Amino acid sequence: MVDETVRYGVAMKKGEFRPHQEDRYIAIDRFANSESSGAFAVIDGHGGVRAAEYCRENLGPMLESHPGL
């Protein structure tokens, strides 16, 4: 029997120029309800957290609802 569990880790380091971490990540271990696929992304804040937060909240569901995936 093969263990098909997806394992992942996340580590973040705040740079010296910003007072707080602005990057975000997405980790969907059963992408589109599939046992054998996942979706992972790193979103760079680029000096602001609003766009990174929007992507973190919306990118996964947008991709999962795409008819071509």
CHARMM-style PDB file with segment names, atoms N, HN, CA, C and O in Angstrom:
ATOM      1  N   MET     1       0.846  -1.183   0.000  1.00  0.00      PROA
ATOM      2  CA  MET     1       0.000   0.000   0.000  1.00  0.00      PROA
ATOM      3  C   MET     1       0.892   1.248   0.000  1.00  0.00      PROA
ATOM      4  O   MET     1       1.860   1.330   0.757  1.00  0.00      PROA
ATOM      5  N   VAL     2       0.560   2.195  -0.839  1.00  0.00      PROA
ATOM      6  HN  VAL     2      -0.226   2.128  -1.454  1.00  0.00      PROA
ATOM      7  CA  VAL     2       1.330   3.430  -0.961  1.00  0.00      PROA
ATOM      8  C   VAL     2       0.600   4.546  -0.228  1.00  0.00      PROA
ATOM      9  O   VAL     2      -0.606   4.729  -0.395  1.00  0.00      PROA
ATOM     10  N   ASP     3       1.334   5.282   0.575  1.00  0.00      PROA
ATOM     11  HN  ASP     3       2.314   5.134   0.710  1.00  0.00      PROA
ATOM     12  CA  ASP     3       0.765   6.446   1.266  1.00  0.00      PROA
ATOM     13  C   ASP     3       0.728   7.611   0.285  1.00  0.00      PROA
ATOM     14  O   ASP     3       1.776   8.112  -0.121  1.00  0.00      PROA
ATOM     15  N   GLU     4      -0.477   8.050  -0.103  1.00  0.00      PROA
ATOM     16  HN  GLU     4      -1.329   7.643   0.227  1.00  0.00      PROA
ATOM     17  CA  GLU     4      -0.617   9.135  -1.069  1.00  0.00      PROA
ATOM     18  C   GLU     4      -0.966  10.451  -0.388  1.00  0.00      PROA
ATOM     19  O   GLU     4      -1.461  11.373  -1.037  1.00  0.00      PROA
ATOM     20  N   THR     5      -0.715  10.546   0.901  1.00  0.00      PROA
ATOM     21  HN  THR     5      -0.313   9.797   1.428  1.00  0.00      PROA
ATOM     22  CA  THR     5      -0.997  11.768   1.626  1.00  0.00      PROA
ATOM     23  C   THR     5      -0.057  12.880   1.168  1.00  0.00      PROA
ATOM     24  O   THR     5       1.150  12.674   1.042  1.00  0.00      PROA
ATOM     25  N   VAL     6      -0.618  14.042   0.924  1.00  0.00      PROA
ATOM     26  HN  VAL     6      -1.598  14.208   1.026  1.00  0.00      PROA
ATOM     27  CA  VAL     6       0.195  15.199   0.565  1.00  0.00      PROA
ATOM     28  C   VAL     6       0.679  15.844   1.856  1.00  0.00      PROA
ATOM     29  O   VAL     6      -0.110  16.166   2.744  1.00  0.00      PROA
ATOM     30  N   ARG     7       1.982  16.023   1.939  1.00  0.00      PROA
ATOM     31  HN  ARG     7       2.623  15.761   1.218  1.00  0.00      PROA
ATOM     32  CA  ARG     7       2.563  16.686   3.111  1.00  0.00      PROA
ATOM     33  C   ARG     7       3.275  17.947   2.638  1.00  0.00      PROA
ATOM     34  O   ARG     7       3.940  17.945   1.602  1.00  0.00      PROA
ATOM     35  N   TYR     8       3.133  18.994   3.386  1.00  0.00      PROA
ATOM     36  HN  TYR     8       2.592  18.996   4.228  1.00  0.00      PROA
ATOM     37  CA  TYR     8       3.791  20.245   3.028  1.00  0.00      PROA
ATOM     38  C   TYR     8       4.096  21.022   4.301  1.00  0.00      PROA
ATOM     39  O   TYR     8       3.527  20.754   5.359  1.00  0.00      PROA
ATOM     40  N   GLY     9       4.979  21.964   4.188  1.00  0.00      PROA
ATOM     41  HN  GLY     9       5.441  22.182   3.328  1.00  0.00      PROA
ATOM     42  CA  GLY     9       5.330  22.823   5.304  1.00  0.00      PROA
ATOM     43  C   GLY     9       5.402  24.265   4.829  1.00  0.00      PROA
ATOM     44  O   GLY     9       5.538  24.531   3.635  1.00  0.00      PROA
ATOM     45  N   VAL    10       5.312  25.172   5.753  1.00  0.00      PROA
ATOM     46  HN  VAL    10       5.202  24.956   6.723  1.00  0.00      PROA
ATOM     47  CA  VAL    10       5.369  26.596   5.440  1.00  0.00      PROA
ATOM     48  C   VAL    10       6.332  27.265   6.412  1.00  0.00      PROA
ATOM     49  O   VAL    10       6.270  27.034   7.620  1.00  0.00      PROA
ATOM     50  N   ALA    11       7.205  28.079   5.885  1.00  0.00      PROA
ATOM     51  HN  ALA    11       7.255  28.266   4.904  1.00  0.00      PROA
ATOM     52  CA  ALA    11       8.100  28.881   6.710  1.00  0.00      PROA
ATOM     53  C   ALA    11       8.108  30.294   6.132  1.00  0.00      PROA
ATOM     54  O   ALA    11       8.164  30.476   4.916  1.00  0.00      PROA
ATOM     55  N   MET    12       8.054  31.263   6.989  1.00  0.00      PROA
ATOM     56  HN  MET    12       8.009  31.116   7.977  1.00  0.00      PROA
ATOM     57  CA  MET    12       8.050  32.654   6.536  1.00  0.00      PROA
ATOM     58  C   MET    12       9.092  33.442   7.312  1.00  0.00      PROA
ATOM     59  O   MET    12       9.314  33.209   8.501  1.00  0.00      PROA
ATOM     60  N   LYS    13       9.723  34.371   6.624  1.00  0.00      PROA
ATOM     61  HN  LYS    13       9.543  34.560   5.658  1.00  0.00      PROA
ATOM     62  CA  LYS    13      10.680  35.263   7.271  1.00  0.00      PROA
ATOM     63  C   LYS    13      10.391  36.681   6.804  1.00  0.00      PROA
ATOM     64  O   LYS    13      10.392  36.963   5.606  1.00  0.00      PROA
ATOM     65  N   LYS    14      10.150  37.554   7.743  1.00  0.00      PROA
ATOM     66  HN  LYS    14      10.150  37.325   8.716  1.00  0.00      PROA
ATOM     67  CA  LYS    14       9.902  38.954   7.430  1.00  0.00      PROA
ATOM     68  C   LYS    14      11.222  39.629   7.084  1.00  0.00      PROA
ATOM     69  O   LYS    14      12.232  39.439   7.762  1.00  0.00      PROA
ATOM     70  N   GLY    15      11.192  40.411   6.030  1.00  0.00      PROA
ATOM     71  HN  GLY    15      10.371  40.565   5.480  1.00  0.00      PROA
ATOM     72  CA  GLY    15      12.381  41.149   5.638  1.00  0.00      PROA
ATOM     73  C   GLY    15      12.665  42.308   6.587  1.00  0.00      PROA
ATOM     74  O   GLY    15      11.896  42.572   7.511  1.00  0.00      PROA
ATOM     75  N   GLU    16      13.760  42.984   6.350  1.00  0.00      PROA
ATOM     76  HN  GLU    16      14.385  42.770   5.599  1.00  0.00      PROA
ATOM     77  CA  GLU    16      14.187  44.078   7.227  1.00  0.00      PROA
ATOM     78  C   GLU    16      13.456  45.394   6.960  1.00  0.00      PROA
ATOM     79  O   GLU    16      13.467  46.283   7.811  1.00  0.00      PROA
ATOM     80  N   PHE    17      12.822  45.533   5.793  1.00  0.00      PROA
ATOM     81  HN  PHE    17      12.814  44.810   5.102  1.00  0.00      PROA
ATOM     82  CA  PHE    17      12.299  46.837   5.377  1.00  0.00      PROA
ATOM     83  C   PHE    17      10.842  47.070   5.743  1.00  0.00      PROA
ATOM     84  O   PHE    17      10.366  48.200   5.632  1.00  0.00      PROA
ATOM     85  N   ARG    18      10.127  46.062   6.167  1.00  0.00      PROA
ATOM     86  HN  ARG    18      10.513  45.144   6.257  1.00  0.00      PROA
ATOM     87  CA  ARG    18       8.712  46.208   6.482  1.00  0.00      PROA
ATOM     88  C   ARG    18       8.482  45.869   7.963  1.00  0.00      PROA
ATOM     89  O   ARG    18       9.172  45.018   8.523  1.00  0.00      PROA
ATOM     90  N   PRO    19       7.515  46.538   8.585  1.00  0.00      PROA
ATOM     91  CA  PRO    19       7.266  46.263  10.009  1.00  0.00      PROA
ATOM     92  C   PRO    19       6.538  44.942  10.264  1.00  0.00      PROA
ATOM     93  O   PRO    19       6.541  44.448  11.391  1.00  0.00      PROA
ATOM     94  N   HSD    20       5.909  44.359   9.223  1.00  0.00      PROA
ATOM     95  HN  HSD    20       5.907  44.760   8.307  1.00  0.00      PROA
ATOM     96  CA  HSD    20       5.190  43.100   9.410  1.00  0.00      PROA
ATOM     97  C   HSD    20       5.232  42.272   8.119  1.00  0.00      PROA
ATOM     98  O   HSD    20       5.552  42.785   7.047  1.00  0.00      PROA
ATOM     99  N   GLN    21       4.911  41.017   8.243  1.00  0.00      PROA
ATOM    100  HN  GLN    21       4.651  40.601   9.114  1.00  0.00      PROA
ATOM    101  CA  GLN    21       4.908  40.094   7.101  1.00  0.00      PROA
ATOM    102  C   GLN    21       3.720  40.402   6.188  1.00  0.00      PROA
ATOM    103  O   GLN    21       2.580  40.469   6.649  1.00  0.00      PROA
ATOM    104  N   GLU    22       3.987  40.588   4.902  1.00  0.00      PROA
ATOM    105  HN  GLU    22       4.912  40.534   4.528  1.00  0.00      PROA
ATOM    106  CA  GLU    22       2.927  40.918   3.953  1.00  0.00      PROA
ATOM    107  C   GLU    22       2.641  39.787   2.973  1.00  0.00      PROA
ATOM    108  O   GLU    22       1.650  39.845   2.244  1.00  0.00      PROA
ATOM    109  N   ASP    23       3.474  38.779   2.941  1.00  0.00      PROA
ATOM    110  HN  ASP    23       4.278  38.733   3.533  1.00  0.00      PROA
ATOM    111  CA  ASP    23       3.270  37.666   2.020  1.00  0.00      PROA
ATOM    112  C   ASP    23       2.201  36.719   2.566  1.00  0.00      PROA
ATOM    113  O   ASP    23       1.975  36.643   3.774  1.00  0.00      PROA
ATOM    114  N   ARG    24       1.557  36.010   1.662  1.00  0.00      PROA
ATOM    115  HN  ARG    24       1.740  36.072   0.680  1.00  0.00      PROA
ATOM    116  CA  ARG    24       0.549  35.024   2.034  1.00  0.00      PROA
ATOM    117  C   ARG    24       0.793  33.750   1.230  1.00  0.00      PROA
ATOM    118  O   ARG    24       1.563  33.753   0.270  1.00  0.00      PROA
ATOM    119  N   TYR    25       0.145  32.682   1.618  1.00  0.00      PROA
ATOM    120  HN  TYR    25      -0.481  32.679   2.398  1.00  0.00      PROA
ATOM    121  CA  TYR    25       0.276  31.432   0.880  1.00  0.00      PROA
ATOM    122  C   TYR    25      -1.077  30.734   0.795  1.00  0.00      PROA
ATOM    123  O   TYR    25      -1.984  31.006   1.581  1.00  0.00      PROA
ATOM    124  N   ILE    26      -1.192  29.840  -0.163  1.00  0.00      PROA
ATOM    125  HN  ILE    26      -0.455  29.619  -0.802  1.00  0.00      PROA
ATOM    126  CA  ILE    26      -2.377  29.010  -0.341  1.00  0.00      PROA
ATOM    127  C   ILE    26      -1.911  27.565  -0.335  1.00  0.00      PROA
ATOM    128  O   ILE    26      -0.921  27.223  -0.982  1.00  0.00      PROA
ATOM    129  N   ALA    27      -2.622  26.720   0.392  1.00  0.00      PROA
ATOM    130  HN  ALA    27      -3.426  26.997   0.918  1.00  0.00      PROA
ATOM    131  CA  ALA    27      -2.339  25.287   0.394  1.00  0.00      PROA
ATOM    132  C   ALA    27      -3.677  24.545   0.393  1.00  0.00      PROA
ATOM    133  O   ALA    27      -4.389  24.526   1.397  1.00  0.00      PROA
ATOM    134  N   ILE    28      -4.004  23.942  -0.736  1.00  0.00      PROA
ATOM    135  HN  ILE    28      -3.426  23.957  -1.552  1.00  0.00      PROA
ATOM    136  CA  ILE    28      -5.227  23.148  -0.868  1.00  0.00      PROA
ATOM    137  C   ILE    28      -4.778  21.727  -1.162  1.00  0.00      PROA
ATOM    138  O   ILE    28      -4.335  21.430  -2.271  1.00  0.00      PROA
ATOM    139  N   ASP    29      -4.888  20.847  -0.171  1.00  0.00      PROA
ATOM    140  HN  ASP    29      -5.248  21.089   0.730  1.00  0.00      PROA
ATOM    141  CA  ASP    29      -4.328  19.507  -0.352  1.00  0.00      PROA
ATOM    142  C   ASP    29      -5.236  18.562  -1.141  1.00  0.00      PROA
ATOM    143  O   ASP    29      -4.762  17.529  -1.612  1.00  0.00      PROA
ATOM    144  N   ARG    30      -6.484  18.868  -1.296  1.00  0.00      PROA
ATOM    145  HN  ARG    30      -6.869  19.708  -0.913  1.00  0.00      PROA
ATOM    146  CA  ARG    30      -7.386  18.070  -2.144  1.00  0.00      PROA
ATOM    147  C   ARG    30      -8.070  19.010  -3.115  1.00  0.00      PROA
ATOM    148  O   ARG    30      -9.261  19.299  -2.995  1.00  0.00      PROA
ATOM    149  N   PHE    31      -7.302  19.478  -4.068  1.00  0.00      PROA
ATOM    150  HN  PHE    31      -6.335  19.243  -4.165  1.00  0.00      PROA
ATOM    151  CA  PHE    31      -7.785  20.467  -5.020  1.00  0.00      PROA
ATOM    152  C   PHE    31      -8.913  19.896  -5.863  1.00  0.00      PROA
ATOM    153  O   PHE    31      -8.788  18.804  -6.417  1.00  0.00      PROA
ATOM    154  N   ALA    32     -10.013  20.631  -5.961  1.00  0.00      PROA
ATOM    155  HN  ALA    32     -10.114  21.518  -5.511  1.00  0.00      PROA
ATOM    156  CA  ALA    32     -11.189  20.241  -6.734  1.00  0.00      PROA
ATOM    157  C   ALA    32     -11.705  18.869  -6.303  1.00  0.00      PROA
ATOM    158  O   ALA    32     -12.155  18.078  -7.132  1.00  0.00      PROA
ATOM    159  N   ASN    33     -11.636  18.595  -5.000  1.00  0.00      PROA
ATOM    160  HN  ASN    33     -11.270  19.237  -4.326  1.00  0.00      PROA
ATOM    161  CA  ASN    33     -12.107  17.332  -4.410  1.00  0.00      PROA
ATOM    162  C   ASN    33     -11.402  16.104  -4.971  1.00  0.00      PROA
ATOM    163  O   ASN    33     -11.960  15.007  -4.948  1.00  0.00      PROA
ATOM    164  N   SER    34     -10.206  16.272  -5.466  1.00  0.00      PROA
ATOM    165  HN  SER    34      -9.753  17.164  -5.485  1.00  0.00      PROA
ATOM    166  CA  SER    34      -9.431  15.160  -5.997  1.00  0.00      PROA
ATOM    167  C   SER    34      -8.474  14.645  -4.928  1.00  0.00      PROA
ATOM    168  O   SER    34      -7.792  15.427  -4.267  1.00  0.00      PROA
ATOM    169  N   GLU    35      -8.430  13.349  -4.766  1.00  0.00      PROA
ATOM    170  HN  GLU    35      -8.984  12.714  -5.303  1.00  0.00      PROA
ATOM    171  CA  GLU    35      -7.524  12.736  -3.798  1.00  0.00      PROA
ATOM    172  C   GLU    35      -6.061  12.842  -4.236  1.00  0.00      PROA
ATOM    173  O   GLU    35      -5.156  12.736  -3.409  1.00  0.00      PROA
ATOM    174  N   SER    36      -5.832  13.050  -5.531  1.00  0.00      PROA
ATOM    175  HN  SER    36      -6.568  13.136  -6.203  1.00  0.00      PROA
ATOM    176  CA  SER    36      -4.461  12.970  -6.050  1.00  0.00      PROA
ATOM    177  C   SER    36      -3.908  14.298  -6.564  1.00  0.00      PROA
ATOM    178  O   SER    36      -2.900  14.305  -7.269  1.00  0.00      PROA
ATOM    179  N   SER    37      -4.537  15.409  -6.232  1.00  0.00      PROA
ATOM    180  HN  SER    37      -5.357  15.403  -5.659  1.00  0.00      PROA
ATOM    181  CA  SER    37      -3.971  16.687  -6.683  1.00  0.00      PROA
ATOM    182  C   SER    37      -4.093  17.736  -5.590  1.00  0.00      PROA
ATOM    183  O   SER    37      -4.956  17.656  -4.716  1.00  0.00      PROA
ATOM    184  N   GLY    38      -3.215  18.710  -5.662  1.00  0.00      PROA
ATOM    185  HN  GLY    38      -2.514  18.774  -6.372  1.00  0.00      PROA
ATOM    186  CA  GLY    38      -3.217  19.808  -4.716  1.00  0.00      PROA
ATOM    187  C   GLY    38      -2.891  21.096  -5.443  1.00  0.00      PROA
ATOM    188  O   GLY    38      -2.437  21.078  -6.587  1.00  0.00      PROA
ATOM    189  N   ALA    39      -3.121  22.201  -4.781  1.00  0.00      PROA
ATOM    190  HN  ALA    39      -3.489  22.216  -3.852  1.00  0.00      PROA
ATOM    191  CA  ALA    39      -2.786  23.510  -5.343  1.00  0.00      PROA
ATOM    192  C   ALA    39      -2.060  24.298  -4.255  1.00  0.00      PROA
ATOM    193  O   ALA    39      -2.534  24.406  -3.124  1.00  0.00      PROA
ATOM    194  N   PHE    40      -0.919  24.837  -4.614  1.00  0.00      PROA
ATOM    195  HN  PHE    40      -0.534  24.750  -5.533  1.00  0.00      PROA
ATOM    196  CA  PHE    40      -0.090  25.567  -3.661  1.00  0.00      PROA
ATOM    197  C   PHE    40       0.417  26.839  -4.324  1.00  0.00      PROA
ATOM    198  O   PHE    40       0.781  26.823  -5.500  1.00  0.00      PROA
ATOM    199  N   ALA    41       0.445  27.936  -3.581  1.00  0.00      PROA
ATOM    200  HN  ALA    41       0.149  27.948  -2.626  1.00  0.00      PROA
ATOM    201  CA  ALA    41       0.903  29.207  -4.143  1.00  0.00      PROA
ATOM    202  C   ALA    41       1.519  30.057  -3.040  1.00  0.00      PROA
ATOM    203  O   ALA    41       1.142  29.962  -1.873  1.00  0.00      PROA
ATOM    204  N   VAL    42       2.466  30.881  -3.435  1.00  0.00      PROA
ATOM    205  HN  VAL    42       2.773  30.958  -4.383  1.00  0.00      PROA
ATOM    206  CA  VAL    42       3.041  31.908  -2.572  1.00  0.00      PROA
ATOM    207  C   VAL    42       2.689  33.243  -3.202  1.00  0.00      PROA
ATOM    208  O   VAL    42       2.922  33.455  -4.392  1.00  0.00      PROA
ATOM    209  N   ILE    43       2.129  34.140  -2.408  1.00  0.00      PROA
ATOM    210  HN  ILE    43       1.939  33.968  -1.442  1.00  0.00      PROA
ATOM    211  CA  ILE    43       1.684  35.435  -2.908  1.00  0.00      PROA
ATOM    212  C   ILE    43       2.518  36.510  -2.230  1.00  0.00      PROA
ATOM    213  O   ILE    43       2.476  36.654  -1.008  1.00  0.00      PROA
ATOM    214  N   ASP    44       3.271  37.259  -3.014  1.00  0.00      PROA
ATOM    215  HN  ASP    44       3.305  37.142  -4.007  1.00  0.00      PROA
ATOM    216  CA  ASP    44       4.149  38.303  -2.500  1.00  0.00      PROA
ATOM    217  C   ASP    44       3.349  39.579  -2.262  1.00  0.00      PROA
ATOM    218  O   ASP    44       2.672  40.066  -3.167  1.00  0.00      PROA
ATOM    219  N   GLY    45       3.424  40.115  -1.060  1.00  0.00      PROA
ATOM    220  HN  GLY    45       3.974  39.720  -0.325  1.00  0.00      PROA
ATOM    221  CA  GLY    45       2.669  41.305  -0.700  1.00  0.00      PROA
ATOM    222  C   GLY    45       3.104  42.576  -1.422  1.00  0.00      PROA
ATOM    223  O   GLY    45       2.286  43.482  -1.582  1.00  0.00      PROA
ATOM    224  N   HSD    46       4.336  42.679  -1.856  1.00  0.00      PROA
ATOM    225  HN  HSD    46       5.000  41.943  -1.726  1.00  0.00      PROA
ATOM    226  CA  HSD    46       4.874  43.852  -2.579  1.00  0.00      PROA
ATOM    227  C   HSD    46       4.504  45.175  -1.919  1.00  0.00      PROA
ATOM    228  O   HSD    46       4.027  46.091  -2.589  1.00  0.00      PROA
ATOM    229  N   GLY    47       4.715  45.279  -0.640  1.00  0.00      PROA
ATOM    230  HN  GLY    47       5.102  44.535  -0.095  1.00  0.00      PROA
ATOM    231  CA  GLY    47       4.502  46.559   0.028  1.00  0.00      PROA
ATOM    232  C   GLY    47       3.063  46.820   0.430  1.00  0.00      PROA
ATOM    233  O   GLY    47       2.716  47.952   0.766  1.00  0.00      PROA
ATOM    234  N   GLY    48       2.226  45.808   0.404  1.00  0.00      PROA
ATOM    235  HN  GLY    48       2.508  44.888   0.130  1.00  0.00      PROA
ATOM    236  CA  GLY    48       0.830  45.954   0.822  1.00  0.00      PROA
ATOM    237  C   GLY    48       0.193  44.585   0.949  1.00  0.00      PROA
ATOM    238  O   GLY    48       0.481  43.678   0.169  1.00  0.00      PROA
ATOM    239  N   VAL    49      -0.662  44.446   1.923  1.00  0.00      PROA
ATOM    240  HN  VAL    49      -0.897  45.183   2.557  1.00  0.00      PROA
ATOM    241  CA  VAL    49      -1.219  43.131   2.200  1.00  0.00      PROA
ATOM    242  C   VAL    49      -2.586  42.918   1.550  1.00  0.00      PROA
ATOM    243  O   VAL    49      -3.043  41.778   1.470  1.00  0.00      PROA
ATOM    244  N   ARG    50      -3.250  43.971   1.087  1.00  0.00      PROA
ATOM    245  HN  ARG    50      -2.879  44.897   1.153  1.00  0.00      PROA
ATOM    246  CA  ARG    50      -4.628  43.840   0.595  1.00  0.00      PROA
ATOM    247  C   ARG    50      -4.742  42.917  -0.603  1.00  0.00      PROA
ATOM    248  O   ARG    50      -5.617  42.051  -0.618  1.00  0.00      PROA
ATOM    249  N   ALA    51      -3.899  43.068  -1.596  1.00  0.00      PROA
ATOM    250  HN  ALA    51      -3.188  43.771  -1.583  1.00  0.00      PROA
ATOM    251  CA  ALA    51      -3.965  42.209  -2.786  1.00  0.00      PROA
ATOM    252  C   ALA    51      -3.598  40.768  -2.434  1.00  0.00      PROA
ATOM    253  O   ALA    51      -4.207  39.828  -2.943  1.00  0.00      PROA
ATOM    254  N   ALA    52      -2.603  40.597  -1.566  1.00  0.00      PROA
ATOM    255  HN  ALA    52      -2.108  41.361  -1.152  1.00  0.00      PROA
ATOM    256  CA  ALA    52      -2.204  39.254  -1.156  1.00  0.00      PROA
ATOM    257  C   ALA    52      -3.338  38.564  -0.395  1.00  0.00      PROA
ATOM    258  O   ALA    52      -3.576  37.373  -0.595  1.00  0.00      PROA
ATOM    259  N   GLU    53      -4.029  39.284   0.460  1.00  0.00      PROA
ATOM    260  HN  GLU    53      -3.835  40.252   0.622  1.00  0.00      PROA
ATOM    261  CA  GLU    53      -5.168  38.723   1.192  1.00  0.00      PROA
ATOM    262  C   GLU    53      -6.299  38.356   0.222  1.00  0.00      PROA
ATOM    263  O   GLU    53      -6.913  37.297   0.358  1.00  0.00      PROA
ATOM    264  N   TYR    54      -6.570  39.216  -0.740  1.00  0.00      PROA
ATOM    265  HN  TYR    54      -6.072  40.076  -0.850  1.00  0.00      PROA
ATOM    266  CA  TYR    54      -7.617  38.930  -1.725  1.00  0.00      PROA
ATOM    267  C   TYR    54      -7.293  37.639  -2.481  1.00  0.00      PROA
ATOM    268  O   TYR    54      -8.158  36.780  -2.649  1.00  0.00      PROA
ATOM    269  N   CYS    55      -6.069  37.510  -2.926  1.00  0.00      PROA
ATOM    270  HN  CYS    55      -5.366  38.208  -2.789  1.00  0.00      PROA
ATOM    271  CA  CYS    55      -5.663  36.295  -3.644  1.00  0.00      PROA
ATOM    272  C   CYS    55      -5.768  35.067  -2.756  1.00  0.00      PROA
ATOM    273  O   CYS    55      -6.242  34.021  -3.198  1.00  0.00      PROA
ATOM    274  N   ARG    56      -5.338  35.181  -1.532  1.00  0.00      PROA
ATOM    275  HN  ARG    56      -4.952  36.031  -1.173  1.00  0.00      PROA
ATOM    276  CA  ARG    56      -5.393  34.043  -0.610  1.00  0.00      PROA
ATOM    277  C   ARG    56      -6.831  33.575  -0.412  1.00  0.00      PROA
ATOM    278  O   ARG    56      -7.087  32.373  -0.335  1.00  0.00      PROA
ATOM    279  N   GLU    57      -7.754  34.501  -0.331  1.00  0.00      PROA
ATOM    280  HN  GLU    57      -7.546  35.477  -0.394  1.00  0.00      PROA
ATOM    281  CA  GLU    57      -9.151  34.149  -0.090  1.00  0.00      PROA
ATOM    282  C   GLU    57      -9.887  33.691  -1.348  1.00  0.00      PROA
ATOM    283  O   GLU    57     -10.819  32.893  -1.250  1.00  0.00      PROA
ATOM    284  N   ASN    58      -9.495  34.172  -2.518  1.00  0.00      PROA
ATOM    285  HN  ASN    58      -8.738  34.820  -2.598  1.00  0.00      PROA
ATOM    286  CA  ASN    58     -10.291  33.951  -3.721  1.00  0.00      PROA
ATOM    287  C   ASN    58      -9.664  33.090  -4.814  1.00  0.00      PROA
ATOM    288  O   ASN    58     -10.391  32.511  -5.621  1.00  0.00      PROA
ATOM    289  N   LEU    59      -8.357  32.991  -4.862  1.00  0.00      PROA
ATOM    290  HN  LEU    59      -7.766  33.461  -4.206  1.00  0.00      PROA
ATOM    291  CA  LEU    59      -7.711  32.280  -5.964  1.00  0.00      PROA
ATOM    292  C   LEU    59      -8.075  30.794  -5.997  1.00  0.00      PROA
ATOM    293  O   LEU    59      -8.389  30.265  -7.063  1.00  0.00      PROA
ATOM    294  N   GLY    60      -8.038  30.122  -4.864  1.00  0.00      PROA
ATOM    295  HN  GLY    60      -7.783  30.551  -3.998  1.00  0.00      PROA
ATOM    296  CA  GLY    60      -8.382  28.700  -4.826  1.00  0.00      PROA
ATOM    297  C   GLY    60      -9.785  28.421  -5.336  1.00  0.00      PROA
ATOM    298  O   GLY    60      -9.947  27.604  -6.243  1.00  0.00      PROA
ATOM    299  N   PRO    61     -10.812  29.076  -4.783  1.00  0.00      PROA
ATOM    300  CA  PRO    61     -12.166  28.848  -5.285  1.00  0.00      PROA
ATOM    301  C   PRO    61     -12.339  29.222  -6.764  1.00  0.00      PROA
ATOM    302  O   PRO    61     -13.072  28.550  -7.489  1.00  0.00      PROA
ATOM    303  N   MET    62     -11.672  30.281  -7.209  1.00  0.00      PROA
ATOM    304  HN  MET    62     -11.076  30.827  -6.620  1.00  0.00      PROA
ATOM    305  CA  MET    62     -11.765  30.657  -8.630  1.00  0.00      PROA
ATOM    306  C   MET    62     -11.189  29.554  -9.521  1.00  0.00      PROA
ATOM    307  O   MET    62     -11.783  29.200 -10.539  1.00  0.00      PROA
ATOM    308  N   LEU    63     -10.042  29.020  -9.137  1.00  0.00      PROA
ATOM    309  HN  LEU    63      -9.560  29.309  -8.310  1.00  0.00      PROA
ATOM    310  CA  LEU    63      -9.444  27.955  -9.927  1.00  0.00      PROA
ATOM    311  C   LEU    63     -10.281  26.682  -9.876  1.00  0.00      PROA
ATOM    312  O   LEU    63     -10.449  26.011 -10.894  1.00  0.00      PROA
ATOM    313  N   GLU    64     -10.802  26.346  -8.709  1.00  0.00      PROA
ATOM    314  HN  GLU    64     -10.665  26.891  -7.882  1.00  0.00      PROA
ATOM    315  CA  GLU    64     -11.605  25.125  -8.587  1.00  0.00      PROA
ATOM    316  C   GLU    64     -12.880  25.197  -9.412  1.00  0.00      PROA
ATOM    317  O   GLU    64     -13.375  24.167  -9.869  1.00  0.00      PROA
ATOM    318  N   SER    65     -13.417  26.387  -9.609  1.00  0.00      PROA
ATOM    319  HN  SER    65     -13.015  27.224  -9.238  1.00  0.00      PROA
ATOM    320  CA  SER    65     -14.643  26.518 -10.391  1.00  0.00      PROA
ATOM    321  C   SER    65     -14.382  26.681 -11.886  1.00  0.00      PROA
ATOM    322  O   SER    65     -15.329  26.733 -12.672  1.00  0.00      PROA
ATOM    323  N   HSD    66     -13.123  26.762 -12.289  1.00  0.00      PROA
ATOM    324  HN  HSD    66     -12.354  26.720 -11.651  1.00  0.00      PROA
ATOM    325  CA  HSD    66     -12.798  26.929 -13.705  1.00  0.00      PROA
ATOM    326  C   HSD    66     -13.135  25.640 -14.466  1.00  0.00      PROA
ATOM    327  O   HSD    66     -12.697  24.564 -14.059  1.00  0.00      PROA
ATOM    328  N   PRO    67     -13.897  25.723 -15.553  1.00  0.00      PROA
ATOM    329  CA  PRO    67     -14.317  24.502 -16.263  1.00  0.00      PROA
ATOM    330  C   PRO    67     -13.175  23.742 -16.932  1.00  0.00      PROA
ATOM    331  O   PRO    67     -13.316  22.553 -17.218  1.00  0.00      PROA
ATOM    332  N   GLY    68     -12.055  24.403 -17.185  1.00  0.00      PROA
ATOM    333  HN  GLY    68     -11.941  25.368 -16.952  1.00  0.00      PROA
ATOM    334  CA  GLY    68     -10.946  23.743 -17.871  1.00  0.00      PROA
ATOM    335  C   GLY    68      -9.999  22.987 -16.953  1.00  0.00      PROA
ATOM    336  O   GLY    68      -9.061  22.345 -17.426  1.00  0.00      PROA
ATOM    337  N   LEU    69     -10.230  23.053 -15.661  1.00  0.00      PROA
ATOM    338  HN  LEU    69     -10.991  23.574 -15.276  1.00  0.00      PROA
ATOM    339  CA  LEU    69      -9.331  22.377 -14.716  1.00  0.00      PROA
ATOM    340  C   LEU    69      -9.961  21.148 -14.124  1.00  0.00      PROA
ATOM    341  OT1 LEU    69      -9.338  20.466 -13.311  1.00  0.00      PROA
TER     342      LEU     69
END
